Structure formats: structure tokens, C-alpha cells
């Protein structure tokens, strides 16, 4: 029974293994629309924050569509209330390809990086807190990417 529990624990903790970021040189920035500026947050503000972090790194990026380019995909999920706002800072670096970037003869969806963070704050300052959190976790991604690529 103990071996089964240990195996289950290992499986649950390592099933989200990511593709290697080694050799990843450029990403396409794609940000989902948040709708009608819930809690003072807009798609433009999210793009501006993401670009600021990316421009200060060695990772190249584009906002132009490129079907064979990995995506830095930011999906803001915002729930606005009368007093407080809650949201999820969710971003991934992923690619859908018919060619395996690892040359292992796999095809499909390749996930390089995945992050989701729950944030909550008052309605008046929520957008700032959300953007600060996004920037902090984008910095962590850039550090991890740099370590993979010896930058």
C-alpha cells in the first residue's frame, strides 16, 4: 500500500513535465481580451507590462502571428465584485506543432512553461496588484529561461 501511495504521489507531482526551454530563442506574445475592463484591468495594460519585462531580457518576442513560433500565452481570468476583485494570472509558453521540438517523433501540444496564480484585492487597486504579480512571475520565467539557455 505504501508503494502505491508513493507511486501515486510521484505521478501526480510530475505529470506536468515541460518541454526543454533549451534553444528557445523567440516567442509570440498573445494576450486574451479581458472584456470591458473588469476591475480597471485591460488587455493593453497587460500587454504593456509583459512587453516591459520581455524588452529587458534576452528572449526575443513578436506580436505578429507566426504559426511555427512558440506562444507566450497570457490568459487573464477576472471576477469583479462590488467591493473586491479576484483573478488568475495565467500564462504559458506552448507550441502546437507537427514536428517535435525535442526530435522524439511526437506531435501535438508542447508545453514549455505553465504558471497560474490566484490574486485578490480591493476594486480600486486590483489592476495594479494583478499587473505587479504578472510582472513578478514573468521575471521568474525569464530567469528560468536564462538558466536553460546559459544567458
Buried (B, 14 or more C-beta within 10 A) or exposed (E): EEEEEEEEEEEEEEEEEBBEBEEBEEBBBBBEEBEEBBBBBBBEBBBEBBBEBBEEBEBEBEEEEEEEBBBBBBBBBBEBEEEEBBBBBBBBBBBEBEEEBEEEEEEEEBBBBBBEBEBEBEBEEBBEBBBBBBBEBBEEBBEBBBEBBEE
